Amino acid sequence: MNEEIEQLQTISNTVTQYLMNNGLQIVVTLIILAVGYLIAKKLGKAVERLMIGKKIDVTLSRFIGNSAHLVVLVIVIMMVLARLGISVTPLIAIVGALSLGAGLALQGMLSNYAAGLTIIITRPFVVGDTLSVQGQTGLVESVHLAYTILVDEDDVHIQIPNRLVVGEIMHNSKEEKLIELCVGVAYKSDPHQVINLIKEVLQGIEGINTERGTTVGIDEFADSSINIGIRFLAPTYQYFEFKYAANLAIYDAFKQQGIEIPFPQREVSLINQATQQA
């Protein structure tokens, strides 16, 4: 028991002596670390605001701002370690060895980071675009080094690893999404009248982009109807709202103009048994 007390007393005396001899240096080092962190943070934000002010892509601006923050912070940490008398050369060697092992173990994660860097540099899409990839569609909310986040009309956040974005077939319709409709009319109807009527209906719906990508025409000649295909662009975040509004407006216009929307019919003939025997 006495030996343990003596050991604790020795450790306490050593720590006290170290703090007395190096207390001022430790305080200065902590101040340098705190000030360096604040400078790195403010510098990163300043770089990001400067690039956004120059009308550079938001995603690229955030990436460069975060990179500047990280570089300054690493420099400050190296200065602090050197001030404490800790050599950074062995530390760099250890970090390099650990990075090699981690790289082999985390190939999938590193491929996401590499793909994210490719997206940020090449910018095949930016924040606010409508992206369709891997069967998912939504507005690009943010692009990170490891993943991209999409938001659909139901405000559901979809996180897609960047390695599944780069190199895949991708549809980018900017801030709008293509809506495709199909309505059948009777063969006795005048298709020219129907097509012009649908175009007028679409122009009357506020929010639909009738100047870009709007197409109305005969899609096919079905068994009981002439099917009219309709394609137009609308804001992605209100996709279903505009789709349902267009369907209802077309139905009301057809009803007002007396245009018939046919339904499948089948004729059944009954043959009299006596007649069949004759």
Number of C-alpha atoms within 10 A of each C-alpha: 6 7 8 9 10 11 12 12 12 12 12 12 12 12 12 13 12 11 13 10 11 13 13 11 13 15 11 14 18 13 13 16 17 13 13 20 19 14 16 24 18 15 17 24 18 15 19 23 17 14 17 16 12 10 10 13 16 19 22 21 23 21 19 17 23 18 15 20 22 16 12 17 19 14 13 20 17 14 18 20 14 12 14 13 9 13 12 14 9 10 11 11 11 12 12 12 12 11 13 12 11 12 14 10 11 12 11 14 17 17 18 23 19 17 22 24 19 16 23 23 12 10 14 12 20 21 20 18 20 25 26 19 16 12 6 13 19 27 29 23 18 16 25 18 20 20 21 22 19 25 22 19 16 10 11 11 15 17 15 18 20 25 22 16 20 17 9 10 10 15 13 18 16 17 18 23 24 15 19 14 13 15 17 20 21 16 17 10 15 12 17 10 11 21 18 12 16 21 16 14 17 22 15 13 14 10 13 19 16 19 10 10 12 19 15 18 17 17 14 13 12 11 10 15 20 22 21 20 17 21 15 21 24 24 21 26 19 15 17 15 13 21 18 11 13 21 15 12 16 20 17 13 16 17 12 9 11 10 17 16 18 14 10 7 8 5 5 6 6 6 8 8 8 7 7 7 6 5
